[in-house]
Amino acid sequence: MESFKLGYRPCLDGVRGVAILLVLLCHIPSLPLQGGFIGVDLFFVLSGFLITSLLLEEWQATGRISLGAFYARRALRLIPALIVLLGAFVIFSDLREDRVASNGMRQSALMTLFYSANWFLAFQKFPRVELSATWSLSVEEQFYLVWPLLLLMMLRLGASRRTMAGVVIAGMAASAATRIVLLQTGATPGRIFFGTDAHADGLLAGALTGMVVSWGAGSRRLLDLGALVALGLMAVMVAVGWQADSGMIRFGYPALNLGAAVLVASLVTSPALRRPFEFGPLVWLGRISYGVYLWHIAVFWMPGKLGWIGGWAYWPAAIVLTIGLAAVSFYGLERPILRFKKRYERVRPGGSVSA
């Protein structure tokens, strides 16, 4: 059987577009939507899928995985735009706030830069709530540090596919169990939601999907049916879900993560559901979604400090400005820097996609 080649899949950028729309719309106070966390977990599942698929593809093509090249690619993709955002926050705070507040902003910026914000939030030690949305970046980066090492170790030891899948499934179960234990022992919602140990199953579900798809397993018809069910579940969660609800903690997150994993697998292996996710504007929004996620934090906070919040037109204008800043970031900073990624690619174009 021909080995799996991921290549560029516009539908996956479409998934990113849906995820970032959920984050944006659910952060608007006037809208009766509560499911912004669904967008974050979609990003988690997609990230786990992409990096696992690419690492397995590199292993199949070259017989090795260069961790140094992997981390270089991640740094080039993530850090420059983040530094610009954090610099904007620190400068703005220095200009508009008192010394205590600006010192707190500097501390939060450093916590974010070193991808530890989620743990400070989990234990209520994060000084500035305005940067709290960066918690998901910290969880992803911590996953990037651990998972490639574990995957490479299993591959080098010659672990069977069943063993590798079992390790991932065990990790997913452990993460879900951690949430339940924390809930039953009276942990704060922040500890349950922000802790990497209690929120890693989405990334692991994506990793498992990357394995299954790379190995050519799964029924297309069942995947398509499961993807439809998953989309219906997500639609319900957007309207009535709440990230700290006990039912969500016990049952909702596993269902959401597995549903998102099935959706990704269906889109990659079958054309049945791709068309809506390949809608041009949605794909474009997905391509700039990292900048949208970063800059919506600033746009949704800074105008309030300038006294500009008010009126029906504020939130539409804020979203347009966010997308505009993200586009500037993507075309003026991120994409030019990403050209340097080519020197760290182990599988040449035609068989890889940027994660």
Secondary structure, 3 states (H helix, E strand, C coil): CCCCCCCCCHHHHHHHHHHHHHHHHHCCCCCCCCCHHHHHHHHHHHHHHHHHHHHHHHHHHHCCCCHHHHHHHHHHHHHHHHHHHHHHHHHHHHHHCCHHHHHHHHHHHHHHHCCCHHHHHHCCCCCCHHHHHHHHHHHHHHHHHHHHHHHHHHHHCCCCHHHHHHHHHHHHHHHHHHHHHHHHCCCCHHHHHHCHHHCCHHHHHHHHHHHHHHCCCCCHHHHHHHHHHHHHHHHHHHHHCCCCCHHHHHHHHHHHHHHHHHHHHHHHHCCCCHHHHCCHHHHHHHHCHHHHHHHHHHHCCHHHHCCCCCCCCHHHHHHHHHHHHHHHHHHHHHHHHHHHHHHHCCCCCCCCCCC
